[in-house]
Every structure is written in C-alpha cells, then in structure tokens.
Amino acid sequence: MFSLEDHPDRYALANELHARPSPALQTPGVAVYLAVKRPKNAASRDRDLDRDHLIQLLDRFGAPHPSPGANHYFGEIGRYQLKWEQHTEFVTYTVFGETLTARAFDPSAFDVFPEEWLEAAPGKRITSAHIRIEDMPADEAQMSSAISKWFVPESVTATWVLDRAAMVAGDFRIDTAGHMRFVAFITANTGKRRVGRIVQRICEIETYKTVSMLGLPVARDLHRRLGQVDSELADLVSAMTKSNEAPTSTLDELLAISAELEEMMASTSFRLGATKAYEAIVHQRINALREERFEGRQTLAEFMMRRYDPAMRTVVSAETQLASMASRAMRAGDLLRTRVDVERSAQNQALLESMDKRAHLQLRLQETVEGLSVVAISYYAVSLASYFTYPLTGMLGISKGMLTAGLTLPVVLLVWLMVRRIRHSIDD
C-alpha cells in the first residue's frame, strides 16, 4: 500500500477530466440544443435555480436526478438522451434522438422541451440549434442539393471535417422557428464517439460565438461615449496651456473625466474580457475540426474571418481605446497636479516673503517701543530715586533740582542695561 496521504481534491480534479465525455451518437439522428443565460449578473447567479429547473424537466420523464451541486448531467429522458451542463454564464441542454423527421428541420423536434417548462426557465434563450445527422450519400451532388435547399446561399458554410469523417454545413441564420440550423453528413466508417464530438463542436462553436458577440453592443456604446469624452479631454488638455485658465477648476473637470473612465472600465471589464476568452474558444474549436474545403464553398474559418472577426476587432478596439484614454487622462492629471503644486509653491514663497517683511517691521517697531519704554521707566525711576535722596540735599548743600539732574543719567543707564539684558535672555 502507498502510505502517502492524498490531497483532498485529488480524485475530484482527476474525475473532472472525464466528467463531460462526448455522447456516442447513432446515424441517422437529430440533436436539439438550447442555451439559457440570465440577462444580467449571469456569472454570479444562483446555480441551484438551474439545477431545480433541470429536475423539473427530468421529473416529467421520470428520470433520475443529478447529484447535489452537480454542474453536468447525462441520462435518458424517455426515448431521448439529455446532456445538461452549467457554464460560467449560461446553462445548456442538448437532447439527442435517433429518428429523423421526414421534414428537414421540423420544429416539432423541440417539443421535448415543454412550453410551460420553457416559460419557467431562470433566464433567457441565448441560442438554440437544430442539428440534423445524416448518413453520407453516395453522390456528393445530393449533399450539395440539400445544402442549397436548406440554407441561405449567401452565408452558407460547408466543409469536410476530421479527415473527411463528416461534412458539416450551416448558415448561422435563425430560421422561422427561432433556431439555428446545421447538418452533419457522416461517412459509414465514422465511430459513434466521433459523431458525438462533431455534434458537440458544432454546439460549442454556435454557443461561444453567440456569447462572445454580447460584447459588441457594449463596445459600440463605449465607442460612442469615448468619442465624446475624447473631445472633452482634448479641450481640457488645451486649456492647460492657457495661462488665464484656473488650474484647480481644470483639475476638477479632469478628475471627473478620469472617474467616469474608471467607472466604464469597471462596468465593462468582465464583458470585454469574457468576449476575448470566448473568441479564443471559437477559433480553437474550429481548428480542432481540421477543415477541408467542400466544392469551393466557404469554410467555418473563412466565415468567421469575414463575419465574426470584425465584430471581435471592434470589441478589442473599444477596450484598447478605453485603456488608452484612461492612461491619457491620468498623465494629464499628473501634469496638471504638478502645475497646481508649482503655483501653490510660488504662492507659499510669496507668503513667506511677506511674513518675513512683517517680522522685520515688527522687530523695528519692537526696538522703537523698547527705546520709549526705557524713557518711561527711567522717568519713574528718577522720580522715585529723587524722593528717596531728597533728605541728602541739606547734608550735601545742593538743591533738589541739582540732585535730580545728577541722578537722571545713572538711572537711565541702569534701566537701559536692564532692558537689554532682559531682551537678550528672551532671545537666547
């Protein structure tokens, strides 16, 4: 026995690689496909509602339920097989049948989804597809005739896939019943699992093509608003070069634009990022089919290059323009803040110079007051000293006036020295 303890997620991670195998499909047959998505906040939806809705469908056929918390399910519902999967933003239902209707792409094939059950779906239909699986006819002209009959010639794609194991065709148009149409002509020696992979690839290409296109309206709205913001930003940058414009008011307007750009980035980042991820899946699934041209008709890759890639470039362009404009606004804000800081530094310097002048004037005034205070103090000191020494006039034989005159100069000198000493002690 191997004694090392397993990581708690080891088996779950290993089993995840085998959790969604491709179905094994008989030929001829039919597949009906439905993808449901919440209009808003689909990635953070309550996924238990999706499972409950699946269980409602299974109960109609008496089929077993998925395990709690399951993200995928495969089982029998009556005479059909059902494959159910939860994805980041949407949930998909694929029903496989082994009987072809006499009428090609008969809408009754979708009757497996009851009307009242569809009305109770926790979301909206993002796409649905009707896939017809037929045996390869001996004459390619029969396939060409069927393709011309079933699809719009202007947009039809028809291509050999997987080393000519099958020929797949479709026009990516919604028919009168509200579904996309695809057909797969399967060669006699193609295995059931390979047929299932072909059908699964068709469903994945259609689904991821559709959900990636959700970024196009967002990109168009961004382009319209960014055109207005670009003009406003250019005006503000131009105003920065004019000395008569107040930089603080310009900075406030610039910060408002920056805040709006940041809000646009926050509100569109998930949708634009998801679009790029879904686009990569579309091209990867097409490459996995290893296409070969059928009778000179356009392949899936060519169709996507002409019809799909321009929409994706629009999304990339909007995302790039938004990031570039946010960067421009940030640089302009830095420059304007520098200008405001320089002007404030100049104002502070002028204020300091003004304060220095006022301090100098205050010092001059203080010195003047100091001189006057010496005179005032000396006056009172001489008066007191005179009163104190008047009795000596008789002994000295001098008049009071002479005595006062003799005291004045020493008293003034003593007062001046005392005031000067006090000032020096305060300065120290």
C-alpha positions as CSV (number, residue, x, y, z in Angstrom):
1,M,0.0,0.0,0.0
2,F,1.1,3.5,-0.8
3,S,1.1,5.3,2.6
4,L,1.3,8.9,1.4
5,E,-1.9,10.8,2.1
6,D,-3.8,12.1,-0.9
7,H,-4.7,15.8,-1.4
8,P,-8.4,16.2,-0.5
9,D,-9.1,17.4,-4.1
10,R,-7.0,14.8,-5.9
11,Y,-9.9,12.5,-7.0
12,A,-12.3,15.3,-7.8
13,L,-9.7,17.0,-10.0
14,A,-8.8,13.8,-11.8
15,N,-12.5,12.9,-12.4
16,E,-13.2,16.4,-13.7
17,L,-11.2,15.5,-16.9
18,H,-13.7,12.7,-17.6
19,A,-16.9,14.3,-16.3
20,R,-18.1,15.6,-19.6
21,P,-17.5,13.0,-22.3
22,S,-18.8,13.4,-25.8
23,P,-22.0,11.4,-26.4
24,A,-22.0,8.3,-28.6
25,L,-24.5,9.1,-31.3
26,Q,-26.1,6.9,-33.9
27,T,-26.5,7.9,-37.5
28,P,-29.0,9.0,-38.7
29,G,-30.3,11.1,-35.8
30,V,-31.1,14.6,-34.6
31,A,-29.8,16.9,-31.9
32,V,-31.7,19.9,-30.4
33,Y,-29.7,22.3,-28.4
34,L,-30.7,25.1,-26.1
35,A,-28.5,27.6,-24.2
36,V,-30.1,29.8,-21.4
37,K,-28.5,32.8,-19.8
38,R,-29.5,35.5,-17.3
39,P,-29.6,38.9,-18.9
40,K,-27.6,40.4,-16.0
41,N,-25.1,39.2,-13.4
42,A,-25.2,35.7,-15.0
43,A,-21.8,34.8,-13.6
44,S,-23.0,35.4,-10.0
45,R,-26.4,33.7,-10.5
46,D,-27.9,31.2,-8.1
47,R,-27.0,28.0,-9.8
48,D,-29.4,26.0,-7.6
49,L,-32.2,27.5,-9.7
50,D,-30.6,26.0,-12.9
51,R,-30.5,22.6,-11.2
52,D,-34.1,22.9,-10.0
53,H,-35.2,23.7,-13.5
54,L,-33.4,20.6,-14.8
55,I,-35.0,18.5,-12.2
56,Q,-38.4,19.8,-13.3
57,L,-37.7,18.5,-16.8
58,L,-36.4,15.2,-15.5
59,D,-39.5,14.7,-13.4
60,R,-41.7,14.9,-16.4
61,F,-39.9,11.8,-17.9
62,G,-39.4,10.0,-14.6
63,A,-35.6,10.3,-15.0
64,P,-33.1,10.2,-12.1
65,H,-31.9,13.4,-10.6
66,P,-28.3,14.8,-10.7
67,S,-26.2,14.6,-7.6
68,P,-26.4,17.7,-5.3
69,G,-24.2,20.5,-6.5
70,A,-23.6,18.8,-9.9
71,N,-22.6,21.0,-12.9
72,H,-23.3,18.4,-15.6
73,Y,-25.7,15.6,-16.2
74,F,-26.2,12.9,-18.9
75,G,-29.1,10.5,-18.9
76,E,-32.1,9.2,-20.7
77,I,-35.4,11.0,-20.8
78,G,-37.9,8.8,-22.5
79,R,-36.7,7.8,-25.9
80,Y,-34.1,10.6,-25.9
81,Q,-30.8,11.3,-24.3
82,L,-30.2,14.5,-22.4
83,K,-26.9,16.3,-21.8
84,W,-27.0,19.2,-19.4
85,E,-24.1,21.5,-18.5
86,Q,-23.6,24.6,-16.3
87,H,-21.0,27.1,-17.5
88,T,-19.8,30.4,-16.1
89,E,-22.6,32.5,-17.6
90,F,-25.1,30.1,-19.1
91,V,-26.6,26.6,-18.9
92,T,-27.0,24.3,-21.9
93,Y,-29.4,21.5,-22.8
94,T,-28.7,19.1,-25.6
95,V,-31.2,16.4,-26.5
96,F,-30.2,13.5,-28.9
97,G,-32.7,11.4,-30.8
98,E,-32.2,8.5,-33.2
99,T,-35.2,9.3,-35.5
100,L,-35.1,11.8,-38.4
101,T,-38.3,13.5,-39.3
102,A,-39.5,13.3,-42.9
103,R,-39.5,17.1,-43.0
104,A,-36.0,18.5,-42.6
105,F,-35.6,20.7,-39.5
106,D,-39.1,20.1,-38.3
107,P,-39.7,22.4,-35.3
108,S,-41.6,19.6,-33.6
109,A,-38.2,18.2,-32.6
110,F,-38.1,20.9,-29.9
111,D,-41.4,19.5,-28.4
112,V,-39.2,17.6,-26.0
113,F,-38.9,20.9,-24.1
114,P,-42.5,21.5,-22.8
115,E,-43.8,25.1,-23.4
116,E,-44.7,25.7,-19.7
117,W,-41.2,24.4,-18.7
118,L,-39.5,26.8,-21.1
119,E,-41.6,29.7,-19.7
120,A,-40.3,28.9,-16.2
121,A,-36.7,28.9,-17.2
122,P,-34.5,31.1,-14.9
123,G,-33.1,33.1,-17.8
124,K,-33.5,33.9,-21.5
125,R,-32.6,31.9,-24.6
126,I,-29.2,33.0,-25.8
127,T,-29.2,30.5,-28.7
128,S,-30.8,27.3,-29.8
129,A,-29.8,24.9,-32.7
130,H,-31.4,22.1,-34.7
131,I,-28.7,19.7,-35.9
132,R,-29.6,17.0,-38.4
133,I,-27.3,14.0,-38.5
134,E,-27.4,12.0,-41.8
135,D,-25.6,9.2,-43.4
136,M,-23.2,10.3,-46.2
137,P,-24.9,9.8,-49.6
138,A,-23.0,8.1,-52.3
139,D,-23.3,11.2,-54.6
140,E,-21.9,14.5,-53.3
141,A,-24.4,16.2,-55.6
142,Q,-27.2,15.1,-53.2
143,M,-25.4,16.9,-50.3
144,S,-24.9,20.0,-52.4
145,S,-28.6,20.0,-53.4
146,A,-29.7,19.6,-49.8
147,I,-27.4,22.4,-48.7
148,S,-28.8,24.7,-51.3
149,K,-32.3,23.8,-50.3
150,W,-31.9,24.1,-46.5
151,F,-29.6,27.1,-46.1
152,V,-29.2,30.7,-47.4
153,P,-26.6,30.5,-50.2
154,E,-25.1,33.9,-49.4
155,S,-23.9,32.9,-45.9
156,V,-23.8,29.1,-46.0
157,T,-20.7,27.3,-44.8
158,A,-19.9,23.7,-45.9
159,T,-16.7,21.9,-45.0
160,W,-15.2,18.5,-44.6
161,V,-14.1,17.9,-41.0
162,L,-11.8,15.4,-39.1
163,D,-10.0,14.0,-42.2
164,R,-13.3,13.8,-44.1
165,A,-15.1,11.8,-41.5
166,A,-18.0,14.1,-42.0
167,M,-19.3,17.1,-44.0
168,V,-20.8,19.9,-41.8
169,A,-22.9,22.7,-43.2
170,G,-24.9,25.6,-41.7
171,D,-25.6,29.3,-42.4
172,F,-25.7,30.8,-38.8
173,R,-29.1,32.3,-39.5
174,I,-32.2,32.0,-37.3
175,D,-35.0,30.2,-39.1
176,T,-38.7,30.9,-38.8
177,A,-38.9,28.6,-35.7
178,G,-36.3,30.6,-33.9
179,H,-33.4,28.1,-34.2
180,M,-30.0,27.9,-35.9
181,R,-29.7,25.0,-38.5
182,F,-26.8,22.7,-39.0
183,V,-26.4,19.4,-40.8
184,A,-23.7,16.8,-40.5
185,F,-23.3,14.1,-43.2
186,I,-21.4,11.2,-41.6
187,T,-19.3,8.6,-43.5
188,A,-20.0,5.0,-42.9
189,N,-16.8,4.1,-41.0
190,T,-17.1,7.0,-38.5
191,G,-17.5,5.9,-34.9
192,K,-20.3,6.9,-32.6
193,R,-17.9,8.8,-30.3
194,R,-16.5,10.8,-33.2
195,V,-20.0,11.6,-34.3
196,G,-20.7,12.9,-30.8
197,R,-17.6,15.0,-30.8
198,I,-18.6,16.6,-34.2
199,V,-22.0,17.5,-32.9
200,Q,-20.6,18.8,-29.7
201,R,-18.1,21.0,-31.6
202,I,-21.0,22.4,-33.6
203,C,-22.9,23.3,-30.5
204,E,-19.8,24.8,-28.8
205,I,-19.0,27.0,-31.9
206,E,-22.5,28.3,-32.1
207,T,-22.7,29.0,-28.3
208,Y,-19.4,30.6,-27.8
209,K,-19.8,32.6,-31.0
210,T,-23.1,34.0,-29.6
211,V,-22.0,34.8,-26.1
212,S,-18.8,36.4,-27.4
213,M,-21.0,38.7,-29.6
214,L,-22.6,40.0,-26.4
215,G,-19.5,42.3,-26.1
216,L,-20.3,44.0,-29.4
217,P,-23.2,46.2,-28.2
218,V,-21.1,47.1,-25.1
219,A,-18.2,48.0,-27.4
220,R,-20.4,50.2,-29.6
221,D,-21.8,52.1,-26.6
222,L,-18.2,52.6,-25.4
223,H,-17.1,53.9,-28.8
224,R,-20.0,56.5,-28.8
225,R,-19.3,57.7,-25.2
226,L,-15.5,57.6,-25.7
227,G,-15.8,59.9,-28.7
228,Q,-17.5,62.5,-26.5
229,V,-15.0,62.0,-23.7
230,D,-12.1,62.3,-26.1
231,S,-13.3,65.7,-27.3
232,E,-13.8,66.9,-23.6
233,L,-10.3,65.6,-22.7
234,A,-8.7,67.3,-25.7
235,D,-10.4,70.6,-24.6
236,L,-9.1,70.3,-21.1
237,V,-5.6,69.5,-22.2
238,S,-5.7,72.5,-24.5
239,A,-6.9,74.6,-21.6
240,M,-3.9,73.6,-19.6
241,T,-1.6,75.5,-22.0
242,K,-3.5,78.8,-21.4
243,S,-2.3,80.9,-18.5
244,N,-5.7,82.5,-18.0
245,E,-7.3,79.2,-17.1
246,A,-7.5,78.4,-13.4
247,P,-5.7,75.1,-13.0
248,T,-7.8,74.0,-9.9
249,S,-11.1,74.1,-11.9
250,T,-9.5,72.4,-14.8
251,L,-8.2,69.7,-12.5
252,D,-11.7,69.2,-11.0
253,E,-13.1,68.6,-14.5
254,L,-10.2,66.3,-15.4
255,L,-10.8,64.2,-12.2
256,A,-14.5,63.9,-13.1
257,I,-13.5,62.5,-16.6
258,S,-11.0,60.1,-15.0
259,A,-13.6,58.9,-12.6
260,E,-16.0,58.3,-15.5
261,L,-13.4,56.4,-17.4
262,E,-12.6,54.2,-14.4
263,E,-16.3,53.5,-13.9
264,M,-16.6,52.5,-17.6
265,M,-13.6,50.2,-17.1
266,A,-15.1,48.6,-14.0
267,S,-18.5,48.1,-15.6
268,T,-17.3,46.6,-18.9
269,S,-14.1,44.7,-17.9
270,F,-15.9,41.4,-17.3
271,R,-17.9,41.5,-20.5
272,L,-14.9,42.5,-22.7
273,G,-12.6,40.0,-21.0
274,A,-15.2,37.3,-21.4
275,T,-15.6,38.1,-25.1
276,K,-11.9,37.6,-25.7
277,A,-12.0,34.3,-23.9
278,Y,-15.0,33.1,-25.8
279,E,-13.5,34.2,-29.1
280,A,-10.4,32.1,-28.4
281,I,-12.6,29.1,-27.7
282,V,-14.5,29.6,-31.0
283,H,-11.3,29.6,-33.0
284,Q,-9.8,26.7,-31.1
285,R,-13.0,24.5,-31.7
286,I,-12.8,25.4,-35.4
287,N,-9.1,24.5,-35.6
288,A,-9.9,21.1,-33.9
289,L,-12.2,20.2,-36.7
290,R,-9.3,20.2,-39.2
291,E,-11.4,21.6,-42.1
292,E,-11.1,20.9,-45.8
293,R,-12.9,22.8,-48.5
294,F,-16.1,21.2,-49.9
295,E,-17.0,22.1,-53.5
296,G,-15.4,25.6,-53.3
297,R,-17.8,26.7,-50.5
298,Q,-16.5,28.8,-47.6
299,T,-15.3,27.0,-44.6
300,L,-16.2,27.9,-41.0
301,A,-12.8,29.6,-40.5
302,E,-13.4,31.8,-43.6
303,F,-17.0,32.6,-42.5
304,M,-15.7,33.7,-39.1
305,M,-12.9,35.7,-40.7
306,R,-15.4,37.7,-42.8
307,R,-18.4,38.0,-40.5
308,Y,-17.2,37.3,-36.9
309,D,-13.7,38.6,-36.6
310,P,-14.6,42.3,-37.5
311,A,-17.0,42.3,-34.5
312,M,-14.3,40.9,-32.3
313,R,-11.9,43.6,-33.5
314,T,-14.5,46.2,-32.6
315,V,-14.5,44.9,-29.1
316,V,-10.7,44.9,-28.9
317,S,-10.6,48.4,-30.3
318,A,-13.1,49.7,-27.7
319,E,-11.1,48.1,-24.9
320,T,-7.8,49.4,-26.2
321,Q,-9.3,52.9,-26.7
322,L,-10.7,52.9,-23.2
323,A,-7.4,51.9,-21.6
324,S,-5.5,54.4,-23.7
325,M,-7.9,57.3,-22.8
326,A,-7.7,56.4,-19.1
327,S,-3.9,56.5,-19.4
328,R,-4.1,59.9,-21.2
329,A,-6.4,61.3,-18.5
330,M,-4.0,60.0,-15.8
331,R,-1.0,61.6,-17.5
332,A,-2.9,64.9,-18.0
333,G,-4.0,64.8,-14.3
334,D,-0.3,64.3,-13.2
335,L,0.8,67.3,-15.3
336,L,-2.0,69.5,-14.0
337,R,-1.3,68.5,-10.4
338,T,2.3,69.4,-11.0
339,R,1.3,72.8,-12.3
340,V,-1.0,73.3,-9.4
341,D,1.8,72.3,-7.0
342,V,4.2,74.7,-8.6
343,E,1.7,77.6,-8.4
344,R,1.0,76.8,-4.8
345,S,4.7,76.6,-4.1
346,A,5.1,80.1,-5.6
347,Q,2.2,81.4,-3.5
348,N,3.7,79.9,-0.4
349,Q,7.1,81.5,-1.2
350,A,5.4,84.9,-1.7
351,L,3.6,84.4,1.6
352,L,6.8,83.5,3.4
353,E,8.5,86.7,2.0
354,S,5.5,88.8,3.1
355,M,5.7,87.2,6.6
356,D,9.5,87.9,6.7
357,K,8.8,91.6,5.9
358,R,6.2,91.8,8.5
359,A,8.5,90.2,11.0
360,H,11.2,92.7,10.2
361,L,8.8,95.6,10.6
362,Q,7.6,94.1,13.8
363,L,11.2,94.0,15.1
364,R,11.8,97.6,14.2
365,L,8.6,98.6,15.9
366,Q,9.6,96.5,18.9
367,E,13.0,98.3,19.1
368,T,11.2,101.6,18.9
369,V,8.9,100.6,21.7
370,E,11.8,99.4,23.6
371,G,13.5,102.8,23.5
372,L,10.3,104.5,24.5
373,S,9.9,102.1,27.4
374,V,13.5,102.9,28.6
375,V,12.5,106.6,28.7
376,A,9.2,105.9,30.6
377,I,10.8,103.5,33.1
378,S,13.7,105.9,33.6
379,Y,11.3,108.8,34.2
380,Y,9.5,106.9,37.1
381,A,12.8,105.5,38.4
382,V,14.4,109.0,38.6
383,S,11.2,110.3,40.4
384,L,11.4,107.5,42.9
385,A,15.2,108.0,43.4
386,S,14.7,111.7,43.9
387,Y,12.1,111.2,46.6
388,F,14.5,108.7,48.2
389,T,17.5,111.1,48.2
390,Y,15.8,114.5,48.9
391,P,16.9,114.3,52.6
392,L,20.5,114.4,51.5
393,T,20.2,117.9,49.9
394,G,20.8,119.6,53.2
395,M,23.9,117.5,54.0
396,L,25.3,117.9,50.5
397,G,24.4,121.6,50.3
398,I,22.8,121.2,46.9
399,S,19.3,121.9,45.6
400,K,16.7,119.3,44.8
401,G,17.0,120.2,41.0
402,M,20.7,119.6,41.1
403,L,20.2,116.3,42.9
404,T,17.6,115.1,40.4
405,A,19.8,116.1,37.5
406,G,22.7,114.1,38.9
407,L,20.5,111.0,39.3
408,T,19.0,111.1,35.8
409,L,22.0,109.8,33.8
410,P,22.9,106.9,36.0
411,V,19.3,105.8,36.4
412,V,18.7,105.9,32.6
413,L,21.9,103.9,32.0
414,L,20.9,101.3,34.6
415,V,17.4,101.0,33.1
416,W,18.8,100.6,29.5
417,L,21.2,97.9,30.7
418,M,18.4,96.1,32.5
419,V,16.1,96.1,29.5
420,R,18.9,95.0,27.2
421,R,19.7,92.1,29.5
422,I,16.1,91.0,29.6
423,R,15.8,91.1,25.8
424,H,19.0,89.0,25.3
425,S,17.8,86.4,27.9
426,I,14.5,86.1,25.9
427,D,16.3,85.8,22.5
428,D,18.5,83.1,23.9
